[in-house]
Structures are given as structure tokens and as C-alpha cells.
Amino acid sequence: MSKLDNLVQDFLSQKKIAIVGVSDKRETGCNAAYKNFKDSGYEVFAVNPRIASFQGDICYPDLTSLPSKPDAVFILANPKVTDQIVSQCVDLGIKHVWMHCMMGIKPGLAAGTTSVSPSAVDVCNANGISVIPGSCPNQFLTPDGGHKFMRSMWKLFGFMNMN
């Protein structure tokens, strides 16, 4: 089993997940992740400072506003937001972070479509936070056909290999 697969299994074994970057403006991968986690029995928290509710649930402005500490955080947002969220993870003692990237774990290939912040990855590593720097939980958690295909292609081209 690859290092990425081990990190994914560890992340998915957590029960309370904060989903940062849900949107009420359009359908996004983050919205799909929220639904997939929720439908799979996870306790989920929607996080976006711009909206008060998401799919009928309360939406929180940041991690410090959540009613309880999540076990893990999934981020699909601008890398500058990722930096802020990881700082909150450090302060709150959250030990599992997943930063979305459309192109597997090779964010340089999708510079405009990644949530991965190299400095946030460094902060995670320096603070004992297990970090997945790329990919998407929708490729692992009850994936639809498109996400299965992407995962297969990214594996084939080496975009899922961690150094």
C-alpha cells in the first residue's frame, strides 16, 4: 500500500470532519465532498465565512467557531485560506488535514486549481499534523465514475506518488 493510501485510510477513519470551502454559488468538489462524507455517516461541519447555512446545516465562519473540535479538516479553497486554516488546526490541536488538488498530489500541474500551500504543508509537518497535500476524498469515499477515472489516470501518470 502506498504512503498516500495509508494517509487516506487514516483520514477516513476519523469521525468528525470540517469541510472548508463549501459554496452556495455553484456546485463544487467541496460540496460533493460534504455530501459524500455526510451520506457515509460522518459528522460534518460546513465552513465558509460568507454564508450562514449550507444544505440546511449551519455554516461556520472558521474552525474556531465550530461547536466541537473536528477530528480532521478537508480544505478546498485558495492556498492563502489554507494557510489560515492550518494555523487554526495547530491552535486547536487538529491532527489530520487534507488539501484538495485536482491533479493528484502534484499541485504544480494545476497551480490555479489547488488548495495546497507548500508553507501550510511545512507547518503541518512541523506540528505533527498528518497532511494529504493534494488529491480529493471524492476519489476514495464512494467515488462516482468520473472520480474513479481521475484516480486511475493520476495513478497511471504518477500524480498520486508521494516522495
N, C-alpha and C positions, 0 to 999 in steps of 0.2 A: 504494500500500500504506500502511496506517495505521501510526502510531507503535507501537501495540500489536502489530500483526503483525510489525513489524521486531524488536521486543524478544523476541517469542515465537520467531521463527526463530533469533535469536542464542542464546537459552537452549537451544533444542532442538538446536543444533549442538554443544553441549558433550557430552562422553562419559561423565563420572563425575558422578552426581547423588546427593546426600544427600537422603533423604526424611524430613522431621521430622514426627512425629505419627502414625506407624503405630499401629494398635491391635489388641490380641488380644481385646478385649471385644466388639467388634461390627464389622460391615463398614462402612467409611467411604470417602469420596472419596480420602483419603490412601492407604488400602490399594489402591484401584483404580489410583491414580497409580503406586504402587510396582510393581504388576503390569504396567501398560502400559509403563512405562519399561523394566523388565526384559525383557518379551516383545519389545520393539523393539530389543533389543541393547545397551542402556545398561548400564554398570557401576553398580549401585545400592547404597546403604548405608542400612539402616533405622536411624532414630534415635528412641529413646524411653527415658528413664531408668528407666522402670518395668518393662521386660521385657528378658529376656536373648536371646530369639530371636524371629524373625518369619518365618513361612512357610518354616521350615527354615534361614534365614540368621541370622547373628549380628546382634543389635540392639545398637547402641551408645548410651551414655547422653547423649552430646553430640558436637559436631563435633570437639572436641579429642581424642577417643578413637578416631577413625577410623584405619585402618591407612595411609591415604594421603589427601592433600588432594583433596576433590572439586572439580570444575570449577564446579559450580552447586549451589544448595540450594533445594528446594521445601519450603515450610512450610504445614502445616495444623494449627494449634494456637492456643491462646489468644494474643491480642496481647502479653501480658506475656512469654510464651515467645518470641514473635517478636523482642521487644527483646533478649532474652538471646542468641538465635541470631545475630542481626545483629551483635551485639558480637563474637561468636566469628568471624563471617565477616570482620570488619575485622581482628581479630588474626591470622587465618590467611591473609589476602590473597585471599579468595574474591571473585570479581568479578561473580557472577550470582546473584540471589535472586528467587524467585517466592513471593509471599504469597497464599495462597488467599482468595478471597471468592466466595460462592455467587452474588452479584448482580453479576457482571461486575467492573468497576473502580469501582463506586460503593458503597463499604463502608458508607456511612451508611444505605443502604437495607436492610442486613442486619446491623445492629450486633451481634446475638447470634450470627451465623454467619460471622464474618470473622476472618481471621488478620492482617489488615492493621493495622499500628500506624503512625499518622502520624509518630510520633517515630522509629521504625525506618526509615521511608521517608526522612526527613530525614538520618539517619545514613548510609544508603546513598548518597544524593546527595552528601553532603559528603565521602565517601570513595571516590568513583569506582566505586561498585558499580552495575551495571545492575540496576534493580529493576522488577519487574512487580507493581504494587500491586493485585492482585485477579485475578479470573477463575480458570480452572482448566486445567491441562495436559490433563485428560481431554477438554476441548472441542477440542483441537488435535491430540493424539497418538492416532491411531486411535480417534476418538470413536465411542461407541455412539449409538444413536438418540436417547436422552434428552439426551446432551451436545451432539449436533448441534442438537437442537431448542433447548436453552438458549442456545447460542451465537447461533443465528439470532434468537431473541427478544431477547436482550440487545443485539445489534447494532441491531435494529429500533427498540428503545426508547432507544438512545443510551447504554446502560450499558457499552459497550466503547470509548467515546471518551476518549482521554487529552487533557488540556489542554496 
